[in-house]
Amino acid sequence: MDIQEYFARISYQGSHNKPDLATISDIFQHHIQAVPFENLSIHCGERIELDLEATYNKIVRKKRGGWCMENNYLLSWVLKTLGYDVTFLGAKVYVSELDAYPDEIDHLLLRVELDGKSYIVDGGFGMAYQLWQPMELISGTDQPQTPGVFRFQEESGTWYLEKVKRKQCVLNQSTSPSQNVENEVCRRVYLFTLQPRDIEEFRGCNAHLQTAPDSLFVTKSICSLQTADGIRALVGWKLTEMKYNYRDNMDLVEIRIIADEEMEKTLKEKFNITLDKKFVPVNTSRWSLF
């Protein structure tokens, strides 16, 4: 494992001699625009391993993406290598359809201590709720980013991440989101505590999410990538391209359906992904990812 090889993978050519906020923000931005959030392995008959070297080979050498436990595990190695103080945290991702959080942690994120302040670094959420910058761990303060306004709310030691939503202009209305999602003003994203976690604590979650019949990642094939001004996402056969804030407080959304014979080309052209095994798209759950 070589940090320079990782930098080449994310096209990062900046300085990395000083572990400061500017450097971590720059590296993070390059990572999310180069490494997709994806669970395609599950839909290619491959197992997702919770192993740092396997993750490094997959993301850096094979130019694949990964889900939270892959992206953030790799980022933790990168940041520790550069001298940052990094701790694993565990989160529970909000399910809007159930208006509830799960009983067990199902998301890995990073806490970074820097100049006497704490920051949450999460390069593994994907879709339209992906942070674009580290977020300072303070409660009740709006932290505007390109995707929208994020904020933390802390209650009795539990921290909640939420995102204020913009209106959407959907070019092809026949495939627009449900009215429910349209009417949301603010979306809860996940909750977490500051209890430090060990990577071993995520083994059960890593196995469950890729095998449980009702897991979002089993019922949907997902590949999303942040772009210079928005995101693109392939969920099942639906390709969504979103441009953030193209008009005042409005995101521009374009959706099209990809035919099976176009899938390989779409993954290569839109996400720079080439798969080793046959990919079978899936989209059987009603969970909203936007």
Secondary structure, 3 states (H helix, E strand, C coil): CCHHHHHHHCCCCCCCCCCCHHHHHHHHHHHHHHCCEECHHHHHCCCCCCCHHHHHHHHHHCCCCECHHHHHHHHHHHHHHCCCEEEEEEEEECECCCCECCCCCCEEEEEEEECCEEEEECCCCCHHHCCCCCEECCECCCEEECCEEEEEEEECCEEEEEEECCEEEECCHHHCCCHHHHCCCEEEEEEECCCCECHHHHHHHHHHHCCCCCCHHHHECEEEEECCCEEEEEECCEEEEEEEEEECCEEEEEEEECCHHHHHHHHHHHHCCCCCCCCCCCECCCCCCC
